[in-house]
Amino acid sequence: MTAQSIKKGLCDALANVEVSGPFSCFHVLDSFPNPALFIRGLGTIGLPLSVRDAQAIASSSVT
């Protein structure tokens, strides 16, 4: 599954939503959920992203 196929699937699903009028949803969070990003060799990366973690992610990424 590629990012493009995920995006297309989401767009297709949203295009098929049938509503009788406009709608929206809004909620304020007192704290943000930890996305539990885990990178092999680095461990769990938390938020807010620290400079150290950002540098570690950049140095471990493959281009």
GROMACS elastic network, one bead per residue, 0.5 to 0.9 nm:
[ bonds ]
;  ai    aj funct       b0    kb
    1     4     6  0.82354   500
    1     5     6  0.62885   500
    1     6     6  0.69886   500
    2     5     6  0.51855   500
    2     6     6  0.62938   500
    2     7     6  0.86111   500
    3     6     6  0.51128   500
    3     7     6  0.61282   500
    3     8     6  0.85967   500
    4     7     6  0.50846   500
    4     8     6  0.61304   500
    4     9     6  0.85630   500
    5     8     6  0.50199   500
    5     9     6  0.60253   500
    5    10     6  0.85453   500
    6     9     6  0.50827   500
    6    10     6  0.61699   500
    6    11     6  0.85862   500
    7    10     6  0.51755   500
    7    11     6  0.61261   500
    7    12     6  0.85410   500
    8    11     6  0.50819   500
    8    12     6  0.60129   500
    8    13     6  0.85134   500
    9    12     6  0.51034   500
    9    13     6  0.61061   500
    9    14     6  0.86070   500
   10    13     6  0.50977   500
   10    14     6  0.61280   500
   10    15     6  0.84785   500
   11    14     6  0.51809   500
   11    15     6  0.60131   500
   11    16     6  0.87078   500
   12    15     6  0.50896   500
   12    16     6  0.64254   500
   13    16     6  0.53174   500
   13    17     6  0.67713   500
   14    17     6  0.53544   500
   14    18     6  0.89336   500
   15    18     6  0.82869   500
   19    22     6  0.73796   500
   19    23     6  0.81329   500
   20    23     6  0.89921   500
   28    31     6  0.88522   500
   29    32     6  0.64198   500
   29    33     6  0.89574   500
   32    35     6  0.88643   500
   32    47     6  0.86419   500
   33    36     6  0.86600   500
   33    47     6  0.88158   500
   34    37     6  0.80542   500
   34    45     6  0.89907   500
   34    46     6  0.64575   500
   34    47     6  0.65757   500
   35    45     6  0.84918   500
   35    46     6  0.73915   500
   35    47     6  0.78806   500
   36    44     6  0.62872   500
   36    45     6  0.67948   500
   36    46     6  0.68208   500
   37    43     6  0.82327   500
   37    44     6  0.55837   500
   37    45     6  0.53020   500
   37    46     6  0.70059   500
   38    41     6  0.89576   500
   38    42     6  0.74529   500
   38    43     6  0.53002   500
   38    45     6  0.60192   500
   38    46     6  0.89551   500
   39    42     6  0.53112   500
   39    43     6  0.52891   500
   39    44     6  0.64126   500
   39    45     6  0.73859   500
   39    57     6  0.80831   500
   39    60     6  0.89260   500
   40    43     6  0.59964   500
   40    44     6  0.86580   500
   41    60     6  0.85461   500
   42    45     6  0.77403   500
   42    53     6  0.84766   500
   42    56     6  0.73809   500
   42    57     6  0.80350   500
   42    60     6  0.85796   500
   45    49     6  0.74225   500
   45    50     6  0.88981   500
   45    53     6  0.67798   500
   45    57     6  0.89695   500
   46    49     6  0.61689   500
   46    50     6  0.81639   500
   46    53     6  0.84243   500
   47    50     6  0.75200   500
   49    52     6  0.82666   500
   49    53     6  0.63516   500
   49    54     6  0.64735   500
   50    53     6  0.51950   500
   50    54     6  0.61375   500
   50    55     6  0.85789   500
   51    54     6  0.50607   500
   51    55     6  0.61274   500
   51    56     6  0.85494   500
   52    55     6  0.52208   500
   52    56     6  0.61639   500
   52    57     6  0.86676   500
   53    57     6  0.60640   500
   53    58     6  0.85085   500
   54    57     6  0.51528   500
   54    58     6  0.61571   500
   54    59     6  0.86064   500
   55    58     6  0.50649   500
   55    59     6  0.60684   500
   55    60     6  0.85394   500
   56    59     6  0.51792   500
   56    60     6  0.61038   500
   56    61     6  0.85776   500
   57    60     6  0.52296   500
   57    61     6  0.60859   500
   58    61     6  0.53445   500
   58    62     6  0.85775   500
   59    62     6  0.83040   500
